[in-house]
Amino acid sequence: MDYLVRFVQMHESFRKAEIQAMADLYGINLEFLHYSQYSPHCIIRLPDEDAARMIIGRSILSKGTYELWGSGSTYTQLHQDVKHRTSHLWHLYKLSSFKFEIQAYQAKRSLAEQDALIQSFRYTGFEGPIQLKDPEQTFTIFEECEWGLTEPTKVYLGRLISTSSRSILDAYTLKKRKYLSTTSMDSELALITANLTLAAPGKLFYDPFVGTGSFPIACAHFGAVSMGSDIDGRAIRGKNGVNLLSNFQQYDLVDEYLDSFIADLTHTPLRTARFLDGIICDPPYGVREGLKVLGSKDRVKKEIQMIDGKAAHLQSHYIPPKKPYSFEAMLEDILEFAADYLVDRGRLSLWMPTANDEEVELEIPMHPCLEVVSVCVQAFNKWSRRLLTYRRLRDEDVKEALPARQAKREEGSTANDLNSFRKRYFEGFREPPSPIKDVQMTDSVSN
């Protein structure tokens, strides 16, 4: 059966990937018949209504899904298609309570026009009561107009099957969250990322750059048990009586929160084993301050310092030294970590910045054990960030002909030397100065 998905017209490059991810999660065969990033209407083919409810029921970037009753470039074509597709279904809803509604994209209809359009479907023969609130069946006329035109270029009729999870955004908005930082991920994007990573009950998810817990909270909402770590212990401990745990308590998700710990991804205390179902993270871009990992710039082994007869590094207030870290090396380390810890077909989703500039375009990092599932882009002014989603291959499916990219780990000593994106960010993504041409100047004298 064919279904119409009504998307929101934002985060366009994420929408198709999210729907496909939900089909993958539930093992549903999904076929895209029509999709355009410039349209809020998408036509898909699914086995049955239950499949449509399962996929859209978790979607954040859609409003709902509808059994497609007809489509056309004009209303004449629409009516012909409705009669051809669904005349054998009309008797099923003859006595049901129902309502018709109109959703016009980039257009408006007066009440009189809406009533005339609704009356044009009287041939369906529905005799049940018209019920505007909570009817048994809702039929929606969709109009799609090009900007500036008064007549639609595409029209559809659909029977509502299921609404999406978009209504939860208000509950999770950062405006109401107890514990925040300047780098807390937007709740909508966190939930979308959790969908793309296939968070679900019975799965264990990990965020190695947990911060205030936006991603673990999103994963927990969908039933996954989540945990996290951060090199900055202050993020986990919190301040003024609130911390990462406070956010889980706020949303009554404590049962899905395993724990968090202070650690550096390159010095993880986790036992090396493939037990994670998902890794989800927004690694630091190194803009506010250069990226760092645990370690000393000076490779010469130093003597252990003693304080009151006890080694300094064993003191409770000890702050370990840190050294500069290459952004490219960090990406490689994340992929290597995912290959070591993800179960077969487990997913990694990570956010990665890039300048809208060929000079600083960062290649999508690759690893022989990981397969790229989707690449979604959130564009800003002169830079963008991409959400990269990978799937862990089974060992027998790994192609040794795909060598892992080796990042240069020692290439300069300053933050800018180790991060080309950071350098261009603070330069304002300005174009390099062009050579100054000799110009002959003449004085103008008026008589």
Secondary structure, DSSP 8 states (H G I E B T S, - for coil): -EEEEEE-SSSHHHHHHHHHHHHHHHT---EEEE--TT-SEEEEE-S-HHHHHHHHHT-SSEEEEEEEEEEESSHHHHHHHHHHHHTTTGGGGTTS-EEEEEEEES----HHHHHHHHHTTGGG---S-B-SSS-SEEEEEEEE--TT-SS-SEEEEEEEEEE-SGGGHHHH-GGG-SS--TT---HHHHHHHHHHTT--TT-EEEETT-TT-HHHHHHHHTT-EEEEEES-HHHHH-BTTB-HHHHHHHTT-GGGEEEEEE--GGG--S-SSS-EEEEEE----SSSS--EEES-S--S-----EETTEEGGGSTT----EEE--HHHHHHHHHHHHHHHEEEEEEEEEEEEEESSGGG------BTTEEEEEEEEEE-SSEEEEEEEEEE--GGG--TTS------S-S-SSTTTT-HHHHHHHTTT------------------
